[in-house]
Amino acid sequence: MPGVQSPPPLPRQSLRFCTAADGTRIAIASIGSGAPLVRCAHWLSHVEHDLHSPVWRPWLAELSRDHRYIRYDQRGCGLSDSTVTDFSLDAWVGDLEAVVDSLGLRRFPLIGMSQGGAVAIAFAVRHPDKVSHLVLPGAYARGALQRATGSAERLEAETLVNLIRLGWGRDNAAFRQVFTNQFIPGGTPTQHQWWNELERLTASPENAARTLEAFHRIDVTELARQLRVPTLVLHARGDARVPFDEGLRLAALIPGARFVPLDSDNHVLLDTEPAWPTFLAELRAFLGAQPSDDGDSAGDAALTRAEREVLSLVAMGLDNQAIAQHLRKSEKTVRNQLSSIFDKLGLHTRAEAIVYVRDRAS
């Protein structure tokens, strides 16, 4: 397996704090410049420690290349408050609301990875005006206990929680290695060593155990069905942490979602594997598909806001039925708007429309 590449250069990171409704202090990091791109908090993060990570550093470099990349530590983790009583989906959504409000963000793409996907979905349903695009890598609608079909799967979920309570804080990393092998089975020894250390640094054994218990009980199935935001779901075929079928199921729940399988066994993609450039290309094409509301050309200026919304969804490959579902319109209205778009821009086919949008985004 190839070794870890030289660390990519990073822009300077800024750090600040906000306070959630229940008084919990949340650490927020911003890196890069440009339009905001927000990542929901997920388990095992440390906004300062991640800067030096052989796993997360490539993510920071690439996602801050074209955006002001904003992430924050989950309550009970990293630099956020460690003394926490409420480990719940509502509390996590409230933390994201506090972050967004403290930064004065109006509209932005939102990334929800792993259990952060459930938080992103709940936030987007609650605040559809704020989320322009939703990106869900390695995410799921149902936690381990919610999707368990038998006693063996329930026992496995409970055993992992007990492993945390028994061995999370020990100097010997054997207990933590179980989780490392689920997150990055294809990692190098250096990456595994760093991940083991992150687990110990980011949360106390009790906070980590209570957090995982709460993850196991997540179920946002009904919320996913209510989403009306352009959504990209990506999932590794061999994901050892969240089954591939859960990614497929999630994409099927969300009206009009695009699903991209990734040829990897890693829950967190590594920059040395072939799935990494695939992920980046899909992400950039998806985020670049929506024309600016201000319009940069005479053609765009001639389009109404509603027409620009339709055009952005056409560029994502959605058909008229899916666009109608997304925008809560009739298919006839979508057809009429598409005809108007083609007339104004001098286009004749959907393929030309896709090329038009992607050329402008490049």
C-alpha positions, -999 to 999 in steps of 0.1 A, spaced: 0 0 0 14 35 -8 27 55 21 11 87 34 18 116 11 35 148 23 11 169 43 -7 195 20 -3 231 30 -32 246 49 -45 281 52 -45 296 87 -73 284 109 -94 307 131 -110 294 163 -139 308 183 -166 296 206 -204 299 209 -229 288 235 -258 264 228 -293 270 243 -285 249 273 -253 267 280 -229 242 265 -198 258 250 -191 247 214 -157 252 197 -158 264 161 -130 264 135 -129 281 101 -102 276 75 -99 290 40 -119 318 23 -149 322 1 -184 310 4 -191 290 35 -191 252 36 -203 238 69 -196 203 83 -218 189 110 -200 177 141 -194 140 143 -178 117 169 -141 118 172 -131 153 162 -107 178 177 -106 210 157 -70 218 166 -55 183 168 -70 175 133 -47 201 117 -18 177 122 -37 146 113 -25 123 85 -61 113 81 -80 147 83 -54 171 70 -61 162 34 -98 168 40 -90 202 54 -68 212 25 -92 201 -2 -124 214 14 -109 248 22 -96 252 -14 -127 268 -27 -146 276 5 -145 289 40 -146 255 55 -164 256 89 -164 227 114 -170 224 151 -164 199 179 -194 180 191 -205 186 227 -184 164 250 -156 162 224 -124 181 215 -124 217 226 -162 218 232 -175 215 268 -167 181 283 -192 184 311 -224 175 293 -257 160 304 -278 160 272 -266 136 245 -295 137 220 -303 145 184 -322 176 195 -292 188 214 -269 182 185 -292 201 161 -293 229 186 -255 230 187 -255 234 149 -281 262 151 -259 280 177 -229 277 154 -248 290 123 -264 319 143 -230 329 159 -214 331 125 -243 349 109 -246 324 81 -276 328 58 -274 300 32 -247 273 28 -239 237 17 -240 213 46 -219 181 50 -231 154 74 -207 125 77 -215 93 96 -239 102 124 -235 139 115 -258 129 86 -287 126 109 -280 160 124 -277 175 89 -310 160 78 -328 172 109 -313 207 105 -322 209 68 -358 199 75 -360 225 102 -343 252 82 -347 245 45 -341 281 37 -305 279 50 -293 247 34 -284 251 -4 -270 216 -8 -267 185 15 -238 161 12 -240 129 32 -208 107 30 -210 74 50 -242 86 67 -272 67 79 -309 72 89 -310 44 115 -285 38 143 -272 3 151 -300 -6 176 -327 8 153 -315 -13 123 -307 -44 143 -327 -74 131 -316 -99 158 -301 -104 192 -266 -108 178 -266 -73 162 -280 -58 194 -253 -76 214 -226 -62 191 -238 -26 195 -240 -30 233 -206 -47 234 -189 -17 216 -203 7 242 -189 -15 270 -155 -17 253 -154 21 255 -162 21 292 -136 -6 298 -106 4 277 -110 39 261 -88 57 286 -60 31 289 -25 37 277 -27 4 259 -45 11 226 -58 -25 221 -94 -16 230 -94 16 208 -79 -3 179 -112 -21 175 -128 12 165 -98 23 144 -101 -9 124 -137 1 117 -130 36 107 -98 32 86 -90 -5 81 -69 5 51 -48 30 70 -11 29 75 5 21 109 11 59 113 -26 67 105 -38 40 129 -15 53 157 -28 88 152 -65 76 152 -60 56 184 -46 88 200 -74 109 187 -99 86 204 -82 90 237 -78 128 234 -112 138 221 -135 124 248 -136 108 282 -146 71 283 -180 81 298 -187 108 272 -176 85 244 -198 57 257 -229 79 262 -224 94 228 -222 61 211 -253 49 230 -272 79 216 -259 72 181 -273 37 183 -308 50 189 -309 76 161 -337 72 136 -344 100 111 -362 79 86 -393 101 85 -373 133 84 -353 120 55 -385 116 35 -394 152 42 -362 167 27 -365 191 -2 -329 200 -6 -306 189 -34 -288 159 -18 -257 139 -26 -252 106 -8 -218 88 -10 -209 55 6 -180 31 6 -189 -3 -6 -168 -20 21 -176 4 49 -169 -15 81 -185 11 104 -218 18 86 -231 -9 62 -232 0 25 -269 -10 24 -277 18 50 -262 44 25 -284 29 -3 -314 30 20 -308 66 30 -305 77 -6 -338 60 -15 -355 78 14 -346 113 2 -366 126 -28 -343 130 -58 -311 122 -40 -281 113 -61 -262 82 -48 -225 75 -55 -208 43 -44 -172 45 -35 -147 17 -40 -132 17 -5 -133 -2 27 -127 29 48 -155 48 66 -132 79 65 -116 81 30 -78 83 29 -61 106 3 -40 77 -10 -69 56 -22 -86 57 -57 -120 66 -41 -105 99 -28 -104 118 -62 -138 103 -71 -152 118 -39 -137 152 -46 -148 153 -82 -184 143 -72 -184 169 -44 -171 197 -65 -195 190 -94 -224 189 -70 -215 221 -51 -207 239 -83 -239 230 -100 -260 258 -86 -255 292 -104 -251 322 -83 -283 340 -73 -267 372 -86 -260 359 -121 -226 364 -138 -238 367 -173 -266 382 -194 -281 348 -199 -282 340 -162 -296 375 -155 -325 367 -177 -335 337 -156 -359 340 -127 -348 327 -93 -372 297 -98 -357 290 -133 -322 290 -118 -333 265 -92 -347 242 -119 -315 246 -140 -293 236 -110 -313 204 -105 -311 196 -142 -273 200 -139 -274 174 -111 -290 149 -135 -325 149 -120 -354 142 -142 -386 164 -143 -404 141 -118 -376 144 -92 -373 181 -97 -410 185 -92 -407 165 -59 -378 187 -48 -395 220 -55 -430 209 -47 -442 218 -81 -462 199 -108 -443 182 -136 -461 205 -160 -447 236 -143 -412 221 -144 -416 214 -181 -427 249 -188 -399 264 -168 -374 242 -186 -387 253 -220 -383 290 -209 -347 283 -197 -338 267 -230 -352 296 -249 -334 322 -228 -300 305 -229 -302 292 -265 -301 255 -254 -318 226 -270 -311 195 -247 -306 186 -211 -271 176 -219 -263 211 -232 -278 225 -200 -255 203 -179 -225 214 -199 -235 250 -196 -237 249 -158 -206 230 -153 -186 252 -176 -197 282 -155 -187 264 -123 -152 256 -135 
